[in-house]
Amino acid sequence: MVLNDPVSNALSKIMNAEKATKRDCVVKPFSKTLKEVLRIMNERMYIGGIGRINGCNAIKPRHSVKKGQFEKFEKRYLPAREFGMLVVSTSQGIMAHEDAKKKRIGGRLIAYVY
């Protein structure tokens, strides 16, 4: 069986490993987008240890977000204010939604983690 979204597959695998309290998780296949998503999760300390992720998943469809609309999607995907993050693909690269807010740019939602 071949699945077409490496980001969704990887985040599901990471979430399952987290629930099973496994220390390691091998993710295949890999993509540039997935690499950036994992880099951001690592920078924000969501991966690299056990017990840090309560929930994560890819966002489908990849909603387009204008610079003032992030709060709408925070309410939809995150459990509380300033708890968790959305990963956004912007014209300046893939970044956390807080960084996109600071730079006052929009983009497309890729994933969420909390």
PASE-352155 format. One record per atom (N, C-alpha, C): residue number from 0; residue in one letter; atom name; x, y, z. Coordinates in Angstrom, 3 decimals, decimal comma. Each point is the difference from the previous one (the first is absolute). Example, Ala and Ser with C-alpha at 12.3 -4.5 7.8 and 13.67 -1.06 7.14 Angstrom:
BEGIN
KEVO  pos  code  site        xx        yy        zz
KEVO    0     a     N    13,190    -5,690     7,800
KEVO    0     a    CA    -0,890     1,190     0,000
KEVO    0     a     C     0,900     1,200     0,000
KEVO    1     s     N    -0,350     1,050    -0,720
KEVO    1     s    CA     0,820     1,190     0,060
KEVO    1     s     C    -0,770     1,090     0,730
***
This chain:
BEGIN
KEVO  pos  code  site        xx        yy        zz
KEVO    0     m     N     0,838    -1,176     0,000
KEVO    0     m    CA    -0,838     1,176     0,000
KEVO    0     m     C     0,889     1,247     0,000
KEVO    1     v     N    -0,244     0,908    -0,917
KEVO    1     v    CA     0,774     1,224    -0,118
KEVO    1     v     C    -0,879     1,179     0,403
KEVO    2     l     N     0,488     0,776     0,945
KEVO    2     l    CA    -0,720     1,191     0,427
KEVO    2     l     C     0,715     1,219    -0,559
KEVO    3     n     N    -0,746     1,025    -0,370
KEVO    3     n    CA     0,562     1,094    -0,777
KEVO    3     n     C     0,428     1,224     0,784
KEVO    4     d     N    -0,223     0,065     1,283
KEVO    4     d    CA     0,363     1,197     0,750
KEVO    4     d     C     1,037    -0,338     1,067
KEVO    5     p     N     1,289     0,261    -0,283
KEVO    5     p    CA     1,046    -0,330     0,962
KEVO    5     p     C    -0,151     0,724     1,337
KEVO    6     v     N    -0,512     1,240    -0,013
KEVO    6     v    CA    -0,167     0,756     1,244
KEVO    6     v     C    -1,040    -0,680     0,887
KEVO    7     s     N    -1,144    -0,331    -0,569
KEVO    7     s    CA    -1,058    -0,658     0,762
KEVO    7     s     C     0,455    -1,362     0,524
KEVO    8     n     N     0,656    -0,776    -0,859
KEVO    8     n    CA     0,487    -1,325     0,407
KEVO    8     n     C     0,999     0,112     1,151
KEVO    9     a     N     0,939     0,942    -0,116
KEVO    9     a    CA     1,036     0,158     1,016
KEVO    9     a     C    -0,595     0,461     1,328
KEVO   10     l     N    -0,896     0,969    -0,039
KEVO   10     l    CA    -0,583     0,494     1,249
KEVO   10     l     C    -0,852    -1,069     0,677
KEVO   11     s     N    -0,691    -0,820    -0,774
KEVO   11     s    CA    -0,756    -1,111     0,576
KEVO   11     s     C     0,939    -1,008     0,651
KEVO   12     k     N     1,106    -0,279    -0,672
KEVO   12     k    CA     0,980    -0,944     0,541
KEVO   12     k     C     0,635     0,540     1,288
KEVO   13     i     N     0,317     1,300     0,009
KEVO   13     i    CA     0,570     0,627     1,189
KEVO   13     i     C    -1,003    -0,028     1,149
KEVO   14     m     N    -1,259     0,299    -0,297
KEVO   14     m    CA    -1,029    -0,006     1,048
KEVO   14     m     C    -0,186    -1,410     0,576
KEVO   15     n     N    -0,002    -1,014    -0,860
KEVO   15     n    CA    -0,136    -1,381     0,472
KEVO   15     n     C     1,199    -0,413     0,849
KEVO   16     a     N     1,197     0,401    -0,403
KEVO   16     a    CA     1,200    -0,308     0,785
KEVO   16     a     C    -0,056     0,710     1,349
KEVO   17     e     N    -0,505     1,228     0,002
KEVO   17     e    CA    -0,129     0,760     1,251
KEVO   17     e     C    -0,968    -0,692     0,957
KEVO   18     k     N    -1,130    -0,461    -0,534
KEVO   18     k    CA    -0,999    -0,695     0,836
KEVO   18     k     C     0,552    -1,306     0,562
KEVO   19     a     N     0,864    -0,665    -0,783
KEVO   19     a    CA     0,598    -1,259     0,438
KEVO   19     a     C     1,264     0,229     0,825
KEVO   20     t     N     0,322     1,248     0,284
KEVO   20     t    CA     1,190     0,431     0,752
KEVO   20     t     C     1,305    -0,583    -0,564
KEVO   21     k     N     0,085    -0,055    -1,313
KEVO   21     k    CA     1,234    -0,443    -0,642
KEVO   21     k     C     0,960     1,176    -0,081
KEVO   22     r     N     1,286    -0,285     0,136
KEVO   22     r    CA     1,015     1,056    -0,043
KEVO   22     r     C     0,379     0,383    -1,433
KEVO   23     d     N    -0,115    -0,953    -0,932
KEVO   23     d    CA     0,412     0,244    -1,377
KEVO   23     d     C    -1,165    -0,230    -0,951
KEVO   24     c     N     0,055     0,708    -1,112
KEVO   24     c    CA    -1,023    -0,131    -1,030
KEVO   24     c     C     0,667     0,253    -1,352
KEVO   25     v     N    -0,031    -0,984    -0,883
KEVO   25     v    CA     0,587     0,140    -1,324
KEVO   25     v     C    -1,107     0,396    -0,969
KEVO   26     v     N     0,246     1,093    -0,730
KEVO   26     v    CA    -1,014     0,540    -0,900
KEVO   26     v     C     0,457    -0,172    -1,439
KEVO   27     k     N    -0,808    -0,685    -0,798
KEVO   27     k    CA     0,250    -0,176    -1,436
KEVO   27     k     C    -1,342     0,051    -0,698
KEVO   28     p     N    -0,145     0,513    -1,184
KEVO   28     p    CA     0,951     0,774    -0,790
KEVO   28     p     C     0,166     1,399     0,566
KEVO   29     f     N     0,978     0,703    -0,518
KEVO   29     f    CA     0,356     1,313     0,522
KEVO   29     f     C    -0,147     1,043    -1,101
KEVO   30     s     N    -0,307     1,230     0,362
KEVO   30     s    CA    -0,102     1,086    -0,981
KEVO   30     s     C     0,596     1,271     0,598
KEVO   31     k     N     0,224     0,998    -0,831
KEVO   31     k    CA     0,538     1,271     0,482
KEVO   31     k     C    -0,987     0,678     0,940
KEVO   32     t     N    -1,276    -0,093    -0,321
KEVO   32     t    CA    -1,030     0,594     0,854
KEVO   32     t     C     0,004    -0,669     1,366
KEVO   33     l     N     0,046    -1,314     0,021
KEVO   33     l    CA     0,037    -0,731     1,267
KEVO   33     l     C     1,244     0,365     0,795
KEVO   34     k     N     1,130     0,144    -0,668
KEVO   34     k    CA     1,239     0,379     0,683
KEVO   34     k     C    -0,169     1,333     0,724
KEVO   35     e     N    -0,616     0,974    -0,660
KEVO   35     e    CA    -0,215     1,312     0,613
KEVO   35     e     C    -0,995    -0,071     1,152
KEVO   36     v     N    -1,065    -0,787    -0,158
KEVO   36     v    CA    -0,984    -0,157     1,084
KEVO   36     v     C     0,674    -0,600     1,227
KEVO   37     l     N     0,799    -1,038    -0,196
KEVO   37     l    CA     0,697    -0,639     1,125
KEVO   37     l     C     1,046     0,931     0,612
KEVO   38     r     N     0,660     0,817    -0,821
KEVO   38     r    CA     0,972     0,969     0,521
KEVO   38     r     C    -0,697     1,003     0,921
KEVO   39     i     N    -1,150     0,487    -0,410
KEVO   39     i    CA    -0,746     0,958     0,818
KEVO   39     i     C    -0,486    -0,662     1,290
KEVO   40     m     N    -0,491    -1,234    -0,103
KEVO   40     m    CA    -0,440    -0,716     1,206
KEVO   40     m     C     1,162    -0,224     0,958
KEVO   41     n     N     1,180    -0,271    -0,540
KEVO   41     n    CA     1,185    -0,193     0,825
KEVO   41     n     C     0,420     1,305     0,674
KEVO   42     e     N    -0,023     1,107    -0,758
KEVO   42     e    CA     0,357     1,304     0,568
KEVO   42     e     C    -0,933     0,380     1,151
KEVO   43     r     N    -1,262    -0,346    -0,128
KEVO   43     r    CA    -0,992     0,338     1,025
KEVO   43     r     C    -0,114    -1,080     1,074
KEVO   44     m     N     0,920    -0,968    -0,035
KEVO   44     m    CA     0,126    -1,052     1,024
KEVO   44     m     C    -1,184    -0,976     0,050
KEVO   45     y     N    -0,677    -0,204    -1,111
KEVO   45     y    CA    -1,078    -0,990    -0,025
KEVO   45     y     C     0,532    -1,396    -0,283
KEVO   46     i     N     1,103    -0,097    -0,724
KEVO   46     i    CA     0,618    -1,305    -0,231
KEVO   46     i     C     1,420     0,043     0,542
KEVO   47     g     N     0,551    -1,172     0,229
KEVO   47     g    CA     1,336    -0,083     0,580
KEVO   47     g     C    -0,049    -0,573     1,407
KEVO   48     g     N    -1,174    -0,287     0,492
KEVO   48     g    CA    -0,172    -0,582     1,329
KEVO   48     g     C    -1,350    -0,693     0,072
KEVO   49     i     N    -0,275    -0,597     1,132
KEVO   49     i    CA    -1,261    -0,735     0,168
KEVO   49     i     C    -0,988     0,848     0,790
KEVO   50     g     N    -1,254    -0,110    -0,355
KEVO   50     g    CA    -1,060     0,622     0,780
KEVO   50     g     C    -0,228     1,472    -0,279
KEVO   51     r     N     0,441     0,489    -1,140
KEVO   51     r    CA    -0,163     1,427    -0,276
KEVO   51     r     C    -1,147     0,285    -0,958
KEVO   52     i     N    -0,479    -0,998    -0,723
KEVO   52     i    CA    -1,074     0,207    -0,971
KEVO   52     i     C    -1,297    -0,572     0,552
KEVO   53     n     N    -1,013     0,845     0,066
KEVO   53     n    CA    -1,333    -0,466     0,372
KEVO   53     n     C    -0,826    -0,317    -1,241
KEVO   54     g     N     0,253     0,732    -1,069
KEVO   54     g    CA    -0,699    -0,233    -1,251
KEVO   54     g     C     0,726     0,670    -1,149
KEVO   55     c     N     0,010    -0,650    -1,149
KEVO   55     c    CA     0,563     0,614    -1,200
KEVO   55     c     C    -0,611    -0,690    -1,205
KEVO   56     n     N    -0,141     0,766    -1,075
KEVO   56     n    CA    -0,554    -0,568    -1,219
KEVO   56     n     C     0,209     0,986    -1,143
KEVO   57     a     N    -0,102    -0,513    -1,207
KEVO   57     a    CA     0,033     0,865    -1,175
KEVO   57     a     C    -1,378     0,629    -0,155
KEVO   58     i     N    -0,043     1,179    -0,573
KEVO   58     i    CA    -1,263     0,691    -0,243
KEVO   58     i     C    -0,362    -0,191    -1,461
KEVO   59     k     N    -1,171    -0,587    -0,206
KEVO   59     k    CA    -0,492    -0,214    -1,355
KEVO   59     k     C    -1,445     0,446    -0,064
KEVO   60     p     N    -0,419     0,724    -0,988
KEVO   60     p    CA     0,828     0,544    -1,064
KEVO   60     p     C     0,924     1,081     0,550
KEVO   61     r     N     1,013     0,334    -0,727
KEVO   61     r    CA     0,966     1,012     0,413
KEVO   61     r     C    -0,635     1,381    -0,168
KEVO   62     h     N    -0,648     0,466     1,061
KEVO   62     h    CA    -0,722     1,273    -0,041
KEVO   62     h     C     0,950     1,166    -0,250
KEVO   63     s     N    -0,457     0,930    -0,811
KEVO   63     s    CA     0,730     1,234    -0,225
KEVO   63     s     C    -0,357     0,970     1,121
KEVO   64     v     N     1,014     0,650     0,591
KEVO   64     v    CA    -0,224     0,889     1,134
KEVO   64     v     C     0,578     1,379    -0,314
KEVO   65     k     N    -0,811     1,017     0,189
KEVO   65     k    CA     0,494     1,376    -0,150
KEVO   65     k     C     0,630     0,421     1,318
KEVO   66     k     N     0,766     1,068    -0,029
KEVO   66     k    CA     0,776     0,401     1,173
KEVO   66     k     C    -0,837     0,272     1,241
KEVO   67     g     N    -1,264     0,349    -0,126
KEVO   67     g    CA    -0,830     0,270     1,171
KEVO   67     g     C    -0,922    -1,132     0,402
KEVO   68     q     N     0,092    -1,153    -0,652
KEVO   68     q    CA    -0,933    -1,101     0,243
KEVO   68     q     C     0,542    -1,118     0,887
KEVO   69     f     N     1,179     0,122     0,533
KEVO   69     f    CA     0,582    -1,117     0,750
KEVO   69     f     C    -0,831    -0,382     1,218
KEVO   70     e     N    -0,613     0,960     0,651
KEVO   70     e    CA    -0,769    -0,291     1,208
KEVO   70     e     C    -1,149    -0,964    -0,285
KEVO   71     k     N    -0,638     0,140    -1,141
KEVO   71     k    CA    -1,086    -0,899    -0,399
KEVO   71     k     C     0,480    -1,455    -0,028
KEVO   72     f     N     1,174    -0,219    -0,571
KEVO   72     f    CA     0,520    -1,358    -0,124
KEVO   72     f     C     0,636    -0,482     1,304
KEVO   73     e     N     0,499     0,916     0,818
KEVO   73     e    CA     0,479    -0,382     1,336
KEVO   73     e     C    -1,154    -0,582     0,800
KEVO   74     k     N    -1,157     0,638    -0,059
KEVO   74     k    CA    -1,181    -0,489     0,721
KEVO   74     k     C    -0,448    -1,359    -0,525
KEVO   75     r     N     0,154    -0,210    -1,295
KEVO   75     r    CA    -0,457    -1,244    -0,611
KEVO   75     r     C     0,917    -1,179     0,324
KEVO   76     y     N     1,320     0,212    -0,041
KEVO   76     y    CA     0,940    -1,120     0,103
KEVO   76     y     C     0,742    -0,121     1,329
KEVO   77     l     N     0,100     1,071     0,763
KEVO   77     l    CA     0,763    -0,048     1,249
KEVO   77     l     C    -0,951     0,025     1,194
KEVO   78     p     N     0,343    -0,675     1,097
KEVO   78     p    CA    -0,918    -0,112     1,134
KEVO   78     p     C    -0,172     1,269     0,833
KEVO   79     a     N     0,995     0,887     0,007
KEVO   79     a    CA    -0,099     1,215     0,818
KEVO   79     a     C     0,881     1,090    -0,603
KEVO   80     r     N    -0,241     1,231     0,437
KEVO   80     r    CA     0,816     1,118    -0,487
KEVO   80     r     C     1,456    -0,194     0,410
KEVO   81     e     N     0,900     0,298    -0,920
KEVO   81     e    CA     1,434    -0,076     0,242
KEVO   81     e     C     0,453    -1,375     0,502
KEVO   82     f     N    -0,691    -1,026    -0,441
KEVO   82     f    CA     0,352    -1,376     0,342
KEVO   82     f     C     0,069    -0,777    -1,307
KEVO   83     g     N     1,197    -0,381    -0,400
KEVO   83     g    CA     0,179    -0,694    -1,264
KEVO   83     g     C     0,358     0,962    -1,111
KEVO   84     m     N     0,139    -0,570    -1,198
KEVO   84     m    CA     0,343     0,848    -1,141
KEVO   84     m     C    -0,556    -0,596    -1,283
KEVO   85     l     N    -0,197     0,892    -0,952
KEVO   85     l    CA    -0,348    -0,375    -1,359
KEVO   85     l     C     1,256     0,154    -0,842
KEVO   86     v     N     0,203    -0,888    -0,950
KEVO   86     v    CA     1,127     0,114    -0,921
KEVO   86     v     C    -0,562     0,518    -1,318
KEVO   87     v     N     0,615     1,074    -0,507
KEVO   87     v    CA    -0,518     0,711    -1,159
KEVO   87     v     C     1,061     0,087    -1,098
KEVO   88     s     N    -0,414    -0,240    -1,230
KEVO   88     s    CA     0,867     0,195    -1,144
KEVO   88     s     C    -0,269     1,400    -0,538
KEVO   89     t     N     1,020     0,855     0,011
KEVO   89     t    CA    -0,158     1,385    -0,441
KEVO   89     t     C     0,929     0,276    -1,178
KEVO   90     s     N    -0,090     1,198    -0,522
KEVO   90     s    CA     0,893     0,393    -1,090
KEVO   90     s     C     1,447     0,117     0,485
KEVO   91     q     N     0,190     0,086     1,319
KEVO   91     q    CA     1,343     0,095     0,574
KEVO   91     q     C     0,461    -1,318     0,608
KEVO   92     g     N    -0,679    -1,092    -0,328
KEVO   92     g    CA     0,378    -1,314     0,500
KEVO   92     g     C    -1,009    -0,546     0,991
KEVO   93     i     N     0,272    -1,180     0,501
KEVO   93     i    CA    -0,879    -0,658     0,964
KEVO   93     i     C     0,380     0,480     1,392
KEVO   94     m     N    -1,016     0,378     0,795
KEVO   94     m    CA     0,254     0,545     1,332
KEVO   94     m     C    -1,195    -0,238     0,911
KEVO   95     a     N     0,211     0,230     1,290
KEVO   95     a    CA    -1,083    -0,062     0,971
KEVO   95     a     C    -0,910     1,207    -0,191
KEVO   96     h     N    -1,267    -0,156     0,361
KEVO   96     h    CA    -0,944     1,090    -0,247
KEVO   96     h     C     0,325     1,259     0,796
KEVO   97     e     N     0,653    -0,141     1,152
KEVO   97     e    CA     0,373     1,192     0,768
KEVO   97     e     C     1,001     0,854    -0,782
KEVO   98     d     N     0,940    -0,674    -0,673
KEVO   98     d    CA     0,986     0,724    -0,801
KEVO   98     d     C    -0,665     0,685    -1,196
KEVO   99     a     N    -0,957    -0,672    -0,614
KEVO   99     a    CA    -0,719     0,598    -1,126
KEVO   99     a     C    -0,810     1,212     0,461
KEVO  100     k     N    -0,578    -0,088     1,204
KEVO  100     k    CA    -0,736     1,149     0,550
KEVO  100     k     C     0,930     1,190     0,202
KEVO  101     k     N     1,188    -0,263     0,562
KEVO  101     k    CA     0,962     1,077     0,247
KEVO  101     k     C     0,450     0,651    -1,303
KEVO  102     k     N     0,173    -0,805    -1,044
KEVO  102     k    CA     0,436     0,523    -1,285
KEVO  102     k     C    -1,164     0,554    -0,821
KEVO  103     r     N    -1,210    -0,180     0,524
KEVO  103     r    CA    -1,220     0,481    -0,651
KEVO  103     r     C    -0,165    -0,552    -1,414
KEVO  104     i     N     0,134    -1,355    -0,096
KEVO  104     i    CA    -0,210    -0,676    -1,278
KEVO  104     i     C    -0,948    -1,168     0,184
KEVO  105     g     N    -0,684    -0,372    -1,049
KEVO  105     g    CA    -0,896    -1,153     0,005
KEVO  105     g     C     0,656    -1,170    -0,710
KEVO  106     g     N    -0,788    -1,041    -0,223
KEVO  106     g    CA     0,528    -1,169    -0,679
KEVO  106     g     C    -1,003    -1,123    -0,006
KEVO  107     r     N     0,482    -1,225    -0,058
KEVO  107     r    CA    -0,851    -1,185     0,034
KEVO  107     r     C     0,352    -0,841     1,211
KEVO  108     l     N    -1,038    -0,471     0,681
KEVO  108     l    CA     0,202    -0,842     1,179
KEVO  108     l     C     0,469    -1,377    -0,418
KEVO  109     i     N     0,988    -0,518     0,711
KEVO  109     i    CA     0,534    -1,336    -0,290
KEVO  109     i     C    -0,357    -0,974     1,114
KEVO  110     a     N     0,250     0,407     1,265
KEVO  110     a    CA    -0,184    -0,927     1,114
KEVO  110     a     C    -0,220     0,785     1,288
KEVO  111     y     N    -0,387    -0,741     1,040
KEVO  111     y    CA    -0,084     0,569     1,345
KEVO  111     y     C     0,627    -0,972     0,989
KEVO  112     v     N     0,452     0,540     1,117
KEVO  112     v    CA     0,566    -0,818     1,066
KEVO  112     v     C    -0,232     0,720     1,325
KEVO  113     y     N    -0,311    -0,775     1,024
KEVO  113     y    CA    -0,134     0,540     1,354
KEVO  113     y     C     0,348    -1,052     1,017
***
